[in-house]
């Protein structure tokens, strides 16, 4: 397949970061893009539809997690509130060894994700229709993952309760955010500690082309999450864990 400008730019920008994108991977990304646009006409999956923007703001942005977390050391990944599959599906395309579990509360999105998993022939990739608060209590999912991700889902003190129950002891949680998250991090210090994690690093980066700001917050799970968390569905959003 002949590369075009959008794919060449995508490939070059990732190669600058030491990430090789093969022809097969480029074909998978293009199929993903085409299916995303087609399904987006029937359901709201993304507000970003222009091809270059999807490659940069969804695909590159998703893979940027690998700049700061060594994916070769990661075996199992849970993506919470993944929407149209970000960041987990782009990461799976680039790192086929990953075993991916996607959890999303909207069944229509799960149908789209199952379609993508099949279209791209992604092995060891499962999409589960569930709320994070319920899934995080299931024995087969709780504290089972090397890495848990969430991209633009909620404020950090809420995300912690959605995501940290899935991370295994010694595993990681990476929250992918836009502009500077310092205020959110301060606000989430209490929930981070209560739920068994410690803040490792906050990595800033800028996307190619439009130069928008991104931050990736990486935490490590240092002790087990108490059994009382996550609380009932809806509670984390209504009453975020804060120091009273």
C-alpha positions as CSV (number, residue, x, y, z in Angstrom):
1,X,0.0,0.0,0.0
2,X,1.4,3.4,-0.9
3,X,1.8,5.7,2.1
4,X,0.2,9.0,1.9
5,X,1.1,12.3,3.7
6,X,-1.0,11.7,6.7
7,X,0.4,8.2,7.3
8,X,3.9,9.2,6.5
9,X,3.7,12.0,9.1
10,X,2.2,9.7,11.7
11,X,4.9,7.1,11.0
12,X,7.8,9.6,11.1
13,X,6.6,11.3,14.3
14,X,6.4,7.9,16.1
15,X,9.8,6.8,14.7
16,X,11.3,9.9,16.2
17,X,10.2,8.4,19.6
18,X,11.7,5.0,18.8
19,X,8.4,3.4,17.8
20,X,8.4,1.5,14.5
21,X,5.1,1.4,12.5
22,X,5.0,-1.4,9.9
23,X,3.0,-1.4,6.7
24,X,0.6,-4.0,8.2
25,X,0.1,-1.6,11.2
26,X,-0.6,1.3,8.9
27,X,-3.2,-0.8,7.1
28,X,-4.9,-1.6,10.4
29,X,-4.9,2.1,11.4
30,X,-6.5,3.0,8.1
31,X,-9.2,0.3,8.5
32,X,-9.8,1.6,12.0
33,X,-10.1,5.2,10.7
34,X,-12.6,4.2,8.0
35,X,-14.7,2.1,10.3
36,X,-14.7,4.9,13.0
37,X,-16.0,7.4,10.5
38,X,-18.6,5.0,9.1
39,X,-20.0,4.1,12.5
40,X,-19.7,7.7,13.7
41,X,-22.6,8.6,11.3
42,X,-24.9,6.2,13.2
43,X,-23.7,6.9,16.8
44,X,-21.6,9.6,18.5
45,X,-18.1,8.1,18.8
46,X,-15.9,11.1,18.2
47,X,-16.2,14.8,17.4
48,X,-12.9,14.6,15.5
49,X,-13.4,13.2,12.0
50,X,-10.9,14.9,9.8
51,X,-8.4,12.2,8.8
52,X,-5.1,14.0,9.9
53,X,-6.8,15.0,13.1
54,X,-7.8,11.5,13.9
55,X,-4.3,10.2,13.2
56,X,-2.8,12.8,15.5
57,X,-5.4,13.5,18.2
58,X,-6.6,9.9,18.6
59,X,-4.0,7.5,17.2
60,X,-0.7,9.3,18.0
61,X,-2.1,10.6,21.2
62,X,-3.0,7.1,22.3
63,X,0.4,5.6,21.4
64,X,2.1,8.5,23.2
65,X,1.6,6.5,26.5
66,X,4.4,4.2,25.2
67,X,6.9,7.1,25.3
68,X,6.7,7.0,29.1
69,X,5.7,3.4,30.0
70,X,7.7,0.5,28.6
71,X,5.1,-1.5,26.8
72,X,7.4,-4.4,26.5
73,X,7.3,-4.8,30.2
74,X,3.4,-4.8,30.2
75,X,1.4,-7.9,29.5
76,X,-2.1,-7.1,30.6
77,X,-3.9,-3.7,30.0
78,X,-7.3,-2.6,31.1
79,X,-8.8,0.5,29.4
80,X,-11.6,2.1,31.4
81,X,-14.2,4.2,29.7
82,X,-12.5,3.6,26.4
83,X,-15.1,5.2,24.2
84,X,-14.1,4.4,20.6
85,X,-11.1,2.4,21.8
86,X,-8.6,5.0,22.9
87,X,-5.8,4.4,24.0
88,X,-6.1,0.6,24.0
89,X,-6.7,-0.2,20.3
90,X,-3.8,1.9,18.9
91,X,-1.5,0.5,21.6
92,X,-2.6,-3.1,20.7
93,X,-1.9,-2.4,17.0
94,X,1.7,-1.3,17.8
95,X,2.3,-3.8,20.6
96,X,0.4,-7.0,19.5
97,X,1.6,-8.9,22.5
98,X,-0.7,-6.9,24.8
99,X,-3.7,-8.7,26.3
100,X,-6.4,-6.0,26.3
101,X,-9.6,-5.7,28.3
102,X,-11.8,-2.7,27.5
103,X,-14.6,-1.7,29.9
104,X,-17.3,0.7,28.8
105,X,-20.8,1.4,30.1
106,X,-22.4,2.1,26.8
107,X,-23.4,-1.0,24.9
108,X,-23.4,0.8,21.5
109,X,-19.7,1.5,21.9
110,X,-19.0,-2.1,22.9
111,X,-20.7,-3.2,19.6
112,X,-18.4,-0.9,17.7
113,X,-15.3,-2.1,19.6
114,X,-16.3,-5.8,19.0
115,X,-16.6,-4.9,15.3
116,X,-13.1,-3.3,15.3
117,X,-11.6,-6.2,17.2
118,X,-12.9,-8.6,14.5
119,X,-12.1,-6.3,11.5
120,X,-8.5,-5.9,12.7
121,X,-8.2,-9.5,13.8
122,X,-7.0,-8.5,17.2
123,X,-6.2,-11.5,19.4
124,X,-6.5,-11.5,23.2
125,X,-8.7,-8.4,23.1
126,X,-12.0,-8.3,25.0
127,X,-14.6,-5.5,25.2
128,X,-16.9,-5.7,28.3
129,X,-20.2,-3.9,28.7
130,X,-20.1,-2.8,32.4
131,X,-19.8,0.2,34.7
132,X,-16.3,0.5,36.1
133,X,-17.7,0.4,39.7
134,X,-19.3,-3.0,39.1
135,X,-16.5,-4.5,37.0
136,X,-13.9,-3.4,39.6
137,X,-15.5,-5.8,42.1
138,X,-15.4,-8.9,39.9
139,X,-12.8,-11.3,41.0
140,X,-11.6,-12.0,37.5
141,X,-10.9,-8.3,36.9
142,X,-10.0,-6.9,40.3
143,X,-6.2,-6.3,40.8
144,X,-5.4,-8.3,37.7
145,X,-3.7,-5.8,35.3
146,X,-0.1,-4.6,34.8
147,X,-1.4,-1.3,33.5
148,X,-4.8,0.5,33.7
149,X,-5.5,3.4,31.4
150,X,-8.2,6.1,31.1
151,X,-8.2,9.0,28.6
152,X,-10.3,12.1,29.2
153,X,-12.9,10.3,31.3
154,X,-13.4,12.3,34.5
155,X,-11.5,14.3,37.1
156,X,-8.6,12.4,38.7
157,X,-10.2,11.9,42.2
158,X,-13.1,10.1,40.4
159,X,-10.8,8.2,37.9
160,X,-8.8,6.8,40.8
161,X,-11.8,5.0,42.2
162,X,-12.8,3.8,38.7
163,X,-9.3,2.6,37.8
164,X,-7.1,1.7,40.7
165,X,-9.1,-1.4,41.8
166,X,-8.1,-3.0,38.5
167,X,-4.3,-2.5,38.9
168,X,-2.4,-5.4,40.4
169,X,0.1,-4.8,43.2
170,X,3.2,-3.3,41.7
171,X,1.1,-2.4,38.5
172,X,0.5,1.0,37.1
173,X,-2.4,3.4,36.4
174,X,-1.9,6.0,33.6
175,X,-4.4,8.9,33.4
176,X,-4.1,10.7,30.0
177,X,-5.0,14.4,30.4
178,X,-5.0,17.6,28.4
179,X,-3.7,20.8,30.0
180,X,-1.8,21.0,33.3
181,X,-3.4,18.6,35.8
182,X,-1.6,20.0,38.9
183,X,-4.9,21.1,40.5
184,X,-6.5,17.7,39.9
185,X,-3.5,15.9,41.3
186,X,-3.6,17.9,44.5
187,X,-7.3,17.3,44.8
188,X,-6.8,13.5,44.2
189,X,-4.0,13.1,46.7
190,X,-6.3,11.7,49.3
191,X,-8.0,9.1,47.0
192,X,-4.6,8.1,45.5
193,X,-3.4,7.2,49.0
194,X,-6.7,5.6,50.2
195,X,-7.0,3.4,47.1
196,X,-3.4,2.1,47.5
197,X,-1.4,4.0,44.9
198,X,1.5,6.6,44.9
199,X,2.1,9.2,42.3
200,X,5.2,8.4,40.2
201,X,5.5,11.1,37.5
202,X,3.6,13.5,35.4
203,X,4.9,13.6,31.8
204,X,4.1,16.6,29.6
205,X,4.1,16.4,25.8
206,X,2.8,18.3,22.8
207,X,1.1,16.7,19.9
208,X,2.7,17.1,16.4
209,X,1.0,19.5,13.9
210,X,-1.4,21.4,16.2
211,X,1.0,21.5,19.2
212,X,-1.8,20.8,21.7
213,X,-0.7,20.1,25.3
214,X,-1.0,16.7,26.9
215,X,-0.1,15.3,30.3
216,X,0.2,11.7,31.3
217,X,-0.1,11.0,35.1
218,X,1.6,7.7,36.1
219,X,0.8,6.1,39.5
220,X,2.0,2.8,40.9
221,X,-0.2,0.5,43.0
222,X,1.7,0.0,46.2
223,X,-1.0,-1.7,48.4
224,X,-4.3,-3.4,47.8
225,X,-7.4,-1.3,47.3
226,X,-9.6,-1.7,50.4
227,X,-12.6,-4.0,49.8
228,X,-15.1,-1.1,50.3
229,X,-14.0,0.5,46.9
230,X,-15.2,1.1,44.3
231,X,-18.5,2.3,45.9
232,X,-21.9,1.8,44.3
233,X,-22.4,2.9,40.7
234,X,-22.8,6.7,40.5
235,X,-21.4,7.4,43.9
236,X,-17.8,8.2,42.9
237,X,-19.1,10.9,40.5
238,X,-21.6,12.3,43.0
239,X,-19.3,12.1,46.0
240,X,-15.7,12.0,44.9
241,X,-13.2,10.8,47.6
242,X,-12.0,14.0,49.3
243,X,-10.4,14.6,52.7
244,X,-13.4,15.8,54.7
